[in-house]
Amino acid sequence: METFGWVSILPPVIAIGLAIWSKKVYVSLGLFILLGWTIMSGWNPVVGLWTSLKTMYAAVAHNPDNARVLIFSSLIGAMIVLTQQSGGMAGFVKWASESRIAASKKSVGFFAAAVSMFVFLESNFGLLVTGSVARPLFDRCKISREKLSYVLDATCAPKCILIPINAWGAYVVSLLAAQNVENPVGLMLSGLMFNFYAILALLLVFFVIATDTNIGPMKEAERRVTEEGKLLRDGAQPMVTTDVASAEPMDGIPHRAVNMVLPIGTMVVTVPVALYVTGNGDMMAGSGSWSVLWGVLAGLALSITMYKAQGVMTLGESAMGIVKGVKGLLPLVMVLLLAFTIASTTRALGTGVWVAQAAEAALPTMVVPAVVFLLACFIAFSTGTSWGTFAIMIPIVVPMTELLGLHPGLMVAAALGGGIFGDHCSPISDSTIVASMASATDHIDHVRTQLPYSLTAASGALVLFLIFGFIL
């Protein structure tokens, strides 16, 4: 594959640095795309801008999966608004308080993590569902939105790769099969116990919930909520508008938990059914984007019907709520569109391929798994895509494993674990973006507060890859 050499790392490095420094997400992501295509256009900024716009259009027009993701992401906003205006969310918070689920910060944290772990069939869907259910409980217990976004994100990609009965597992198997691996499913499963980053990330989030351990910027975020009662810092720009995050129930209606639980439960149940149908009897071969879209539509249809039957909302009021919800999630849709365009840009630049090729110098065999992990971390963080990192690293790792006589499961786990790290904490990753939206927090605040925990898990994983590289 063609690459543009060392300059191919300039767009991600500059964009990520600018995002963290300036907290201007849209500007930073837009600069990534413009700079990338300007480089590929012979440093002509006019051609670069025109090609950037064409690439953005193609990211949706020529990729139906991306289009469906934008649609169901915006419709999730409609679901959130309807469950609030119908009194469902208020009723759920009341029920959770009376049933001791929201009795303490610890119980609320474990509840959110448990819901997230349960919804493992699709990563972004799990984030959106868990955020909808857990956010009002976190707010009630005065836990920062940053802490919620960390819990959501830290249990998202790691669980999907460790419970591979989903599109993630099917994707990894297909990549291994393309390398003529004799037993791709067996190889994927053999690497689960060595996926140290995913395992440590999950263990760490449960430890943080149990002990209320706050490090780095998270300590200040929790102090702000506890002492000042501010769920967000002054000047924060949440990924959803207040119309979605703080919609009030209709006047004079009862607050029933069922008005939230049943529509969201319908969404969750519909997704695996749709995966089974779209996969012709094989859930792992089903379409994740179609399945989630059908799930959201089923939940919306049920909620509108329920609220009309109960007399809590008219069809007109439900329609206005849907419009308000979709409008409130436009910031998320814009950032996701930029993220999809970035994925096309990095592929054309060959950023990941150049980094991988540059690291293929002679290395002591024992440190190769650790180096593969670090390399995958860097590629995933700079490109914002775990799946793209898998696609780059697995064709490199499989022949390297055979040539050097390394443990196949350990090597595959190193590539997958590094990809998960980037998906977990890169500011241009769609999962990180959706986690910010699901928790209604400032995106860069989420990245800053989560990064120390991610680096802690990554450091532990690096040590383990070094150790097992010597003993296996």
C-alpha positions in Angstrom: 0.0 0.0 0.0 1.2 3.5 -0.8 2.3 5.7 2.1 3.4 9.3 2.3 6.3 8.6 4.7 6.8 10.4 7.9 4.5 13.3 7.0 1.6 10.9 7.3 1.8 11.2 11.1 1.5 15.0 11.0 -2.3 15.2 10.8 -3.1 13.0 13.8 -0.3 14.4 15.9 -1.2 18.0 15.3 -5.0 17.4 15.5 -4.8 15.4 18.8 -2.4 18.0 20.3 -4.7 20.8 19.3 -7.8 19.1 20.6 -6.3 18.5 24.0 -4.7 22.0 24.2 -7.6 24.1 22.8 -10.6 21.9 23.6 -11.9 22.7 20.2 -13.0 19.3 18.9 -14.6 20.4 15.6 -11.7 22.6 14.6 -9.1 19.9 15.5 -10.9 17.1 13.6 -11.5 19.4 10.6 -7.8 20.4 10.6 -6.8 16.7 10.6 -8.9 16.1 7.4 -7.8 19.3 5.6 -4.1 18.8 6.4 -4.2 15.1 5.4 -5.7 15.8 2.0 -3.5 18.9 1.5 -0.5 16.7 1.9 -1.9 14.2 -0.6 -2.7 17.0 -3.0 0.9 18.1 -3.3 0.5 20.7 -0.5 -2.2 22.6 -2.4 -4.7 23.8 0.2 -7.4 24.6 -2.3 -7.4 21.1 -3.8 -7.0 19.7 -0.3 -10.2 21.5 0.9 -12.2 20.3 -2.2 -11.0 16.7 -1.7 -11.8 16.9 2.0 -15.4 17.9 1.2 -15.7 15.1 -1.4 -14.3 12.6 1.1 -16.8 13.7 3.8 -19.7 13.3 1.3 -18.4 9.8 0.3 -18.0 8.7 3.9 -21.8 8.7 4.1 -23.1 8.5 0.5 -20.9 5.5 -0.4 -21.0 3.8 3.0 -24.5 2.9 4.1 -23.3 1.6 7.5 -22.0 5.1 8.4 -25.2 6.6 7.2 -27.2 4.3 9.4 -24.9 5.0 12.4 -25.7 8.8 12.0 -29.4 8.1 11.8 -29.7 5.8 14.9 -27.3 8.1 16.9 -29.6 11.1 16.3 -32.7 9.0 17.0 -31.3 8.0 20.4 -31.7 11.6 21.3 -35.4 11.3 20.5 -35.6 8.3 22.7 -33.9 10.1 25.6 -36.2 13.1 25.3 -39.4 11.0 25.1 -38.5 8.9 28.1 -37.9 12.2 30.1 -41.0 14.0 28.9 -43.2 11.0 29.6 -42.0 10.8 33.2 -40.2 7.5 32.6 -36.8 8.7 33.6 -38.0 10.5 36.7 -40.0 7.3 37.6 -36.9 5.2 37.1 -34.8 7.4 39.3 -37.5 7.2 42.0 -37.7 3.4 41.7 -33.9 3.0 41.8 -33.7 5.1 44.9 -36.4 3.1 46.7 -34.8 -0.2 45.6 -31.3 0.8 46.9 -29.7 0.8 43.4 -29.0 4.5 43.9 -28.3 4.2 47.6 -24.6 5.2 47.2 -22.0 6.2 44.6 -20.6 2.7 44.7 -24.0 1.0 44.0 -24.7 3.4 41.2 -21.2 2.8 39.7 -21.6 -1.0 39.8 -25.1 -0.8 38.3 -23.8 1.2 35.3 -20.9 -1.1 34.8 -23.2 -4.2 35.0 -25.6 -2.7 32.4 -22.7 -1.9 30.1 -21.3 -5.4 30.4 -24.7 -6.9 29.7 -25.1 -5.0 26.4 -22.1 -6.4 24.6 -23.5 -7.1 21.1 -22.6 -3.6 19.7 -20.2 -1.2 21.2 -21.8 2.2 20.5 -25.3 0.9 21.2 -24.1 -0.3 24.6 -22.7 3.1 25.4 -25.9 4.9 24.4 -28.2 2.5 26.4 -26.1 2.5 29.5 -25.7 6.3 29.4 -29.4 6.8 29.1 -30.1 4.5 32.1 -27.2 5.6 34.3 -26.9 9.3 33.8 -29.8 10.4 35.9 -28.6 8.1 38.8 -25.1 9.5 38.6 -26.5 13.1 38.6 -28.6 12.3 41.7 -25.7 10.8 43.6 -23.5 13.8 42.6 -21.0 11.9 40.6 -19.2 13.9 37.8 -20.2 13.4 34.2 -16.5 12.7 33.6 -16.6 9.7 35.9 -19.7 8.4 34.1 -18.1 8.7 30.7 -15.0 6.8 32.0 -17.1 3.9 33.3 -19.0 3.7 30.0 -15.9 3.9 27.8 -13.7 1.6 30.0 -16.4 -1.2 29.8 -17.1 -0.7 26.1 -14.4 -1.9 23.7 -12.7 -4.2 26.3 -15.9 -6.2 26.9 -16.6 -6.4 23.1 -13.2 -8.0 22.4 -13.4 -10.3 25.5 -16.9 -11.5 24.8 -16.5 -12.0 21.0 -20.1 -13.2 20.3 -20.6 -10.1 18.2 -19.4 -8.3 15.1 -16.0 -7.7 16.8 -15.4 -11.5 17.0 -16.5 -12.1 13.4 -14.3 -9.3 12.2 -11.2 -10.6 13.9 -11.9 -14.1 12.6 -12.3 -12.8 9.1 -8.9 -11.0 9.3 -7.2 -14.2 10.6 -8.8 -16.3 7.9 -7.6 -13.9 5.2 -4.0 -14.8 6.4 -4.7 -18.5 5.8 -4.7 -19.3 9.5 -5.7 -23.0 9.9 -8.1 -22.4 12.9 -8.9 -18.7 13.0 -11.6 -19.1 15.7 -9.3 -21.2 17.9 -6.5 -18.6 17.5 -8.8 -15.7 18.5 -10.0 -17.6 21.5 -6.5 -18.6 22.6 -5.6 -14.9 22.7 -8.3 -13.9 25.0 -6.4 -14.8 28.2 -3.4 -12.7 26.9 -5.4 -9.6 26.1 -3.9 -7.9 29.1 -5.0 -4.4 28.3 -8.7 -5.3 27.9 -8.6 -7.4 31.1 -6.7 -4.7 33.2 -9.0 -1.9 31.9 -12.0 -3.8 33.1 -10.5 -4.7 36.4 -9.3 -1.1 36.9 -12.8 0.4 36.3 -14.3 -2.0 38.9 -11.5 -1.2 41.3 -12.1 2.6 40.8 -15.9 2.1 41.5 -15.3 0.0 44.6 -12.6 2.3 46.1 -13.6 5.7 44.6 -10.0 6.2 43.5 -9.6 9.4 41.6 -6.4 10.4 40.0 -5.2 13.2 37.8 -7.9 15.5 36.4 -10.6 13.1 37.6 -9.8 14.1 41.2 -10.6 17.8 40.4 -13.8 16.7 38.6 -15.1 14.8 41.6 -14.1 17.6 44.0 -16.0 20.1 41.8 -19.2 18.0 42.1 -18.9 17.2 45.8 -17.9 20.7 47.0 -19.6 23.0 44.3 -22.4 20.8 43.1 -21.4 21.3 39.4 -21.8 18.2 37.2 -19.7 20.0 34.5 -16.9 22.5 34.8 -17.6 26.1 33.9 -17.3 26.6 30.2 -17.7 22.9 29.4 -19.4 22.1 26.1 -21.4 18.8 26.4 -21.8 16.6 23.4 -25.6 17.0 23.7 -27.7 20.1 24.2 -29.6 20.9 27.4 -32.8 20.1 25.5 -31.8 16.5 25.5 -29.8 16.3 28.8 -32.3 18.1 30.9 -35.8 17.7 29.3 -38.5 18.0 31.9 -41.6 15.7 32.3 -44.9 17.0 31.0 -47.0 18.8 33.6 -49.4 16.8 35.7 -48.5 13.3 34.6 -47.5 10.3 36.8 -43.8 9.3 36.8 -43.7 5.6 35.9 -40.4 3.7 35.5 -42.0 1.4 32.9 -42.1 4.3 30.5 -38.4 4.3 30.3 -37.6 0.6 31.0 -39.9 -0.9 28.5 -38.9 1.1 25.4 -35.2 0.7 26.2 -35.7 -2.9 27.0 -37.4 -3.3 23.6 -34.3 -1.7 21.9 -32.0 -4.2 23.6 -34.1 -7.2 22.8 -34.6 -6.2 19.2 -30.9 -5.9 18.4 -29.9 -9.6 18.7 -33.1 -10.6 16.9 -32.2 -8.3 14.0 -28.6 -9.6 14.0 -30.0 -13.1 13.7 -32.3 -12.1 10.8 -29.7 -10.0 8.9 -27.1 -12.7 9.4 -29.4 -15.4 7.9 -29.3 -17.3 11.2 -25.8 -16.3 12.2 -25.7 -13.4 14.7 -22.0 -12.9 14.2 -22.6 -12.3 10.4 -25.5 -9.9 11.0 -25.4 -6.1 10.2 -24.7 -4.2 13.4 -25.9 -0.8 11.9 -29.2 -2.2 10.6 -29.8 -4.1 13.8 -29.3 -1.1 16.1 -31.4 1.1 13.8 -34.2 -1.4 13.9 -33.8 -1.6 17.7 -34.1 2.2 18.1 -37.1 2.4 15.8 -38.8 -0.4 17.7 -38.2 1.3 21.0 -39.5 4.6 19.6 -42.6 3.0 18.1 -43.5 1.3 21.4 -42.8 4.5 23.4 -45.1 6.6 21.2 -47.9 4.0 21.4 -47.5 3.6 25.2 -47.6 7.3 25.9 -50.6 7.9 23.7 -52.5 5.0 25.3 -51.7 6.3 28.8 -52.7 9.8 27.9 -49.4 11.2 29.0 -48.3 12.5 25.6 -50.3 13.2 22.4 -48.9 12.1 19.0 -48.1 15.8 18.3 -46.2 16.1 21.6 -44.3 12.9 20.8 -43.4 14.3 17.3 -42.1 17.5 18.8 -40.1 15.5 21.3 -38.5 13.5 18.5 -37.6 16.7 16.7 -36.1 18.1 19.8 -34.1 15.0 20.5 -32.7 14.8 17.0 -31.8 18.4 17.0 -30.1 18.0 20.4 -27.8 15.3 19.1 -26.6 17.3 16.0 -23.2 18.0 17.8 -22.7 14.2 18.0 -23.7 13.6 14.4 -21.2 16.3 13.2 -18.3 14.9 15.2 -19.1 11.3 14.0 -19.2 12.5 10.4 -15.8 14.1 10.9 -14.5 10.9 12.5 -15.7 8.8 9.6 -14.0 11.2 7.2 -10.8 10.9 9.3 -10.9 7.1 8.9 -10.9 7.5 5.1 -8.1 10.1 5.3 -5.8 7.9 7.4 -6.3 5.0 5.0 -5.4 7.1 2.0 -2.4 8.6 3.8 -1.2 5.1 4.9 -0.4 6.4 8.4 -0.7 3.1 10.1 1.2 1.2 7.4 4.1 3.6 7.5 4.3 3.4 11.3 4.2 -0.5 11.2 6.9 -0.6 8.4 9.1 1.8 10.3 9.0 -0.5 13.4 9.9 -3.7 11.4 13.6 -3.3 12.1 15.4 -6.2 13.8 14.2 -6.7 17.4 15.1 -9.2 20.1 12.5 -11.9 19.8 11.5 -11.7 23.5 10.4 -8.1 23.3 8.5 -8.4 20.0 5.0 -8.9 21.7 5.6 -5.8 23.8 6.7 -3.8 20.7 3.7 -5.0 18.8 1.4 -3.8 21.6 3.1 -0.4 21.7 2.9 -0.1 18.0 -0.8 -1.0 17.9 -1.4 1.5 20.7 0.2 4.3 18.7 -1.6 3.5 15.5 -5.0 3.2 17.2 -4.5 6.4 19.2 -3.4 8.4 16.2 -6.0 7.0 13.8 -8.9 6.6 16.2 -9.9 3.2 15.0 -9.4 -0.2 16.6 -10.8 -2.1 13.6 -8.5 -0.2 11.3 -5.6 -1.0 13.6 -6.6 -4.7 13.6 -6.6 -4.6 9.8 -3.1 -3.2 9.7 -1.5 -5.2 12.4 -2.9 -8.8 11.9 -1.4 -9.2 8.4 2.0 -8.1 10.0 1.7 -10.2 13.1 0.7 -13.6 11.6 3.7 -14.0 9.4 6.0 -12.5 12.0 4.7 -15.1 14.5 5.5 -18.0 12.2 8.9 -16.6 11.2 10.1 -16.0 14.7 8.4 -18.9 16.4 6.4 -16.8 18.8 3.3 -17.7 20.7 0.4 -17.0 18.3 -2.2 -16.2 20.9 0.1 -13.8 22.7 1.0 -12.0 19.4 -2.6 -11.6 18.3 -3.6 -10.4 21.8 -0.8 -7.8 21.6 -2.2 -6.4 18.3 -5.8 -6.5 19.5 -5.0 -5.0 23.0 -3.2 -2.1 21.4 -6.1 -1.4 19.1 -8.5 -1.4 22.1 -6.3 1.2 23.9 -6.6 3.6 21.0 -10.4 3.0 20.7 -10.7 3.5 24.4 -9.0 6.9 24.8 -8.2 8.5 21.4 -10.0 11.9 21.1 -10.8 11.0 17.5 -12.3 7.6 18.2 -16.0 7.2 17.5 -16.4 5.1 20.7 -14.8 7.9 22.8 -17.0 10.5 21.1 -20.2 8.4 21.7 -19.2 7.9 25.4 -19.0 11.7 25.8 -22.4 12.0 24.2 -24.0 9.2 26.2 -22.8 10.9 29.5 -23.6 14.4 28.3 -20.1 15.6 29.1 -17.5 17.8 27.4 -15.5 15.5 25.0 -12.0 16.8 25.7 -12.8 16.7 29.5 -13.7 13.0 29.0 -10.4 12.3 27.2 -8.3 14.2 29.8 -9.9 12.5 32.9 -9.8 9.1 31.3 -6.3 9.1 30.0 -4.5 8.5 33.3 -6.5 5.3 33.9 -6.0 4.1 30.4 -2.2 4.7 30.6 -2.2 2.8 34.0 -3.8 -0.2 32.3 -1.6 0.1 29.3 1.6 0.2 31.5 0.5 -2.9 33.3 -0.2 -4.6 30.0 3.2 -3.6 28.6 4.9 -5.2 31.6 2.9 -8.4 31.2 3.7 -8.6 27.4 7.4 -8.2 28.3 7.2 -10.9 30.9 5.3 -13.4 28.8 7.5 -12.6 25.8 10.4 -14.1 27.8 8.6 -17.1 29.3 6.6 -18.3 26.3 
